Amino acid sequence: MELHFWLRGFVLGFSIAAPVGPIGMLCIRRTLIGGFWEGFLTGLGAATADAFYGSVAGFGLVFVSSLLLTISPWLRVLGGAFLCYLGIRTLLTRPSAGEAKAPARGLAGAYGSALFLTLTNPITILAFTAMFAGLGLPSAAGSYRAAASLVAGVFCGSISWWLILSSMISLVRLRLTPALLSWVNRLSGLVLLGFGIWAVWSQLGPALLPGP
């Protein structure tokens, strides 16, 4: 493995995952309500999608990236609609007073929904491409081995952030009362709904507005 490429990929993956967005809110909320594994697997889904988009940028898969960017508006609408659904469902959910253990189906759903939401934001390809180019790493210098090391680093960096976040949140979850958990549900539901409405409106809004 090309260690210096792996280290650069690790920093990139961590940097892209760390800003708190809709996936971060999902991870926090699911860790508080469902426990460490539900939050961590939410992050794992996001890290898997990051690795996929890092592969597209790192291996220089121009056809795939062009196709995804072409259908990007519809993917963002789809992802935004799903965020709206998650936000509304979160607002209507009443947290249990006892410690919940997420069933296997719930854990799989946590992973799958985060994977889906992250994949519906193909603009991430542009972020990775720009960062790779900024570091002088276009297509990992034409080496498949270097590209593979870079993508592995991106995945490890991303999953490291989600491990840190879900671990920190799980330390405080048992100290929260049902009343506080209800407020967490309301806040996270409103934030997710806001992200979803913004994503849909940013794509469909201009077309719906009357012309000059």
MOFENWO-V441835 format. One record per residue. N is the residue number from 1. RES is the residue in one small letter. SS is DSSP state (a for helix, b for strand, c for the rest). OMEGA is omega in whole degrees, -180 to 180 (none if undefined). Layout:
# MOFENWO-V441835
n & res & ss & omega
N & RES & SS & OMEGA
N & RES & SS & OMEGA
This chain:
# MOFENWO-V441835
n & res & ss & omega
1 & m & c & 177
2 & e & c & -171
3 & l & a & -177
4 & h & a & 175
5 & f & a & 179
6 & w & a & -179
7 & l & a & 178
8 & r & a & 177
9 & g & a & 179
10 & f & a & 180
11 & v & a & 179
12 & l & a & -179
13 & g & a & 179
14 & f & a & -177
15 & s & a & -180
16 & i & a & -178
17 & a & a & -169
18 & a & a & -179
19 & p & c & -177
20 & v & c & 176
21 & g & c & -179
22 & p & a & 179
23 & i & a & 176
24 & g & a & 178
25 & m & a & 178
26 & l & a & -179
27 & c & a & 180
28 & i & a & -177
29 & r & a & -178
30 & r & a & 176
31 & t & a & 180
32 & l & a & -176
33 & i & a & -172
34 & g & a & 179
35 & g & c & -173
36 & f & a & -172
37 & w & a & 179
38 & e & a & 177
39 & g & a & -178
40 & f & a & 180
41 & l & a & 171
42 & t & a & 177
43 & g & a & 179
44 & l & a & 177
45 & g & a & 178
46 & a & a & -180
47 & a & a & 177
48 & t & a & 179
49 & a & a & 177
50 & d & a & 179
51 & a & a & 178
52 & f & a & -180
53 & y & a & 174
54 & g & a & 177
55 & s & a & 179
56 & v & a & -180
57 & a & a & -175
58 & g & a & -180
59 & f & c & 177
60 & g & c & -179
61 & l & c & -173
62 & v & a & -177
63 & f & a & -178
64 & v & a & -179
65 & s & a & 179
66 & s & a & 179
67 & l & a & -179
68 & l & a & 179
69 & l & a & 177
70 & t & a & -179
71 & i & c & -178
72 & s & a & -179
73 & p & a & -178
74 & w & a & 176
75 & l & a & 179
76 & r & a & 176
77 & v & a & 180
78 & l & a & 178
79 & g & a & 178
80 & g & a & 178
81 & a & a & 179
82 & f & a & 176
83 & l & a & 177
84 & c & a & 178
85 & y & a & 179
86 & l & a & 180
87 & g & a & 179
88 & i & a & 180
89 & r & a & 178
90 & t & a & 179
91 & l & a & -177
92 & l & a & -178
93 & t & c & 176
94 & r & c & -178
95 & p & c & 179
96 & s & c & 179
97 & a & c & -179
98 & g & c & 179
99 & e & c & -177
100 & a & c & 173
101 & k & c & -175
102 & a & c & 176
103 & p & c & -179
104 & a & a & 180
105 & r & a & 178
106 & g & a & 179
107 & l & a & 177
108 & a & a & 178
109 & g & a & 178
110 & a & a & 178
111 & y & a & -175
112 & g & a & -178
113 & s & a & 178
114 & a & a & 176
115 & l & a & -179
116 & f & a & -177
117 & l & a & 180
118 & t & a & 178
119 & l & a & 179
120 & t & c & 175
121 & n & c & -176
122 & p & c & 174
123 & i & a & 176
124 & t & a & 177
125 & i & a & -179
126 & l & a & 179
127 & a & a & 179
128 & f & a & -179
129 & t & a & -180
130 & a & a & 180
131 & m & a & 178
132 & f & a & -180
133 & a & a & 180
134 & g & a & 178
135 & l & c & -179
136 & g & c & -176
137 & l & c & 180
138 & p & a & -178
139 & s & a & 178
140 & a & a & 175
141 & a & a & 176
142 & g & a & -178
143 & s & c & 179
144 & y & a & 179
145 & r & a & 178
146 & a & a & 179
147 & a & a & 179
148 & a & a & 177
149 & s & a & 180
150 & l & a & -180
151 & v & a & 177
152 & a & a & 177
153 & g & a & 178
154 & v & a & -180
155 & f & a & -178
156 & c & a & 178
157 & g & a & 180
158 & s & a & -177
159 & i & a & 177
160 & s & a & 179
161 & w & a & -178
162 & w & a & 176
163 & l & a & 179
164 & i & a & -177
165 & l & a & -177
166 & s & a & 178
167 & s & a & -180
168 & m & a & -179
169 & i & a & -179
170 & s & a & 179
171 & l & a & -176
172 & v & a & -172
173 & r & a & -177
174 & l & c & 179
175 & r & c & -177
176 & l & c & 178
177 & t & c & 176
178 & p & a & 179
179 & a & a & 179
180 & l & a & 178
181 & l & a & 177
182 & s & a & 177
183 & w & a & 175
184 & v & a & 178
185 & n & a & -178
186 & r & a & -178
187 & l & a & -179
188 & s & a & 177
189 & g & a & 178
190 & l & a & 180
191 & v & a & 179
192 & l & a & 178
193 & l & a & 178
194 & g & a & 176
195 & f & a & -179
196 & g & a & 179
197 & i & a & 179
198 & w & a & -179
199 & a & a & 180
200 & v & a & -177
201 & w & a & -179
202 & s & a & 180
203 & q & a & -174
204 & l & a & -176
205 & g & a & -179
206 & p & a & -180
207 & a & a & -178
208 & l & a & -179
209 & l & c & 179
210 & p & c & -179
211 & g & c & 180
212 & p & c & none
